[in-house]
């Protein structure tokens, strides 16, 4: 089956609307709507990063020459077990404020989303499956309109060490257990080193082993999926981002130059965000400790991380509120709260004719898997 035409003229709320694919000529209208909906101040450089270099796709709904709704997406390679597939990361779903009251299947929201999913995602389409991180309101509406499945929660783990030292009590030395409980897991056995290289060849040589070490933890589990984090993706997502000052820590053994993994984080005043880990499961607790040390040295008093349940379980417990995760950072109080959910277009299909089971399949996500953090 080939995708149907992406130009449709339809009536909505008594007014004619046009649904069509968007391209570079529509950039100014996309930026205008993005600013009106998200108060983002997004600039041309952001549009080029996402929809130019990032090869993003988009569908828009127009009324009287004005863009009133938009649904976009970024190509993202997904690994499930030993297979890789073409995925589409949904984003920039937005409706002009004057049109938000419509919540039916004739609304601009529905037409933009449905046209995008039908055209780009599913059997015999360019992308096998889709995923996104919608707001709770967006997801509820999309599920009700049979556009998305609810594919689980994303939690924010927040460690706060701002309590005065006099209130902290006796020093606590965390005891490593779980996958990391092996000889050599002492503070001197690993180090976090800032990534200072700038030339692509050197960066590639450092990033490749990080993803290869992480990928090995996914190849044996056909019910576990992750977005591929190879060198080209990491360069585009983080190093080439037009307006986000990300920071990078290479985690390695002190006596080896080749890194085991990469920590991506960001500082905002006294708050730090751990956005990504690219490395083996067994090293993730040490990655958290190195991120905390770097954030604290930079003046942060708290650290947060968005994680799916399976990503949080890599820190040593099956439940993200476990005491082990609390104790990975000395004296820090950990709070866990749901901040987002994962939505999956119902046009998505599964490899080799398989079926997607929301009850058994697990996704590994962190905050960096979004494109807005």
PEMOBEL-V314110 format. One record per run of one state. SS is the DSSP state (~ for helix, > for strand, _ for the rest). FROM is the first residue (numbers start at 1). TO is the last residue. Records with the same first field share a line. If there is no record, write none. Layout:
SS=FROM-TO / FROM-TO
This chain:
_=1-7 / 13-14 / 22-23 / 39-43 / 54-56 / 64-65 / 81-82 / 96-96 / 100-107 / 122-126 / 128-128 / 133-135 / 145-147 / 161-164 / 168-177 / 181-186 / 190-190 / 195-199 / 216-223 / 228-230 / 240-246 / 253-260 / 269-270 / 279-280 / 298-301 / 308-308 / 314-322 / 328-332 / 346-350 / 354-361 / 365-365 / 370-373
>=8-12 / 15-21 / 57-63 / 66-80 / 83-95 / 121-121 / 127-127 / 129-132 / 148-160 / 191-194 / 224-227 / 247-252 / 261-268 / 271-278 / 302-307 / 333-345 / 362-364 / 366-366
~=24-38 / 44-53 / 97-99 / 108-120 / 136-144 / 165-167 / 178-180 / 187-189 / 200-215 / 231-239 / 281-297 / 309-313 / 323-327 / 351-353 / 367-369
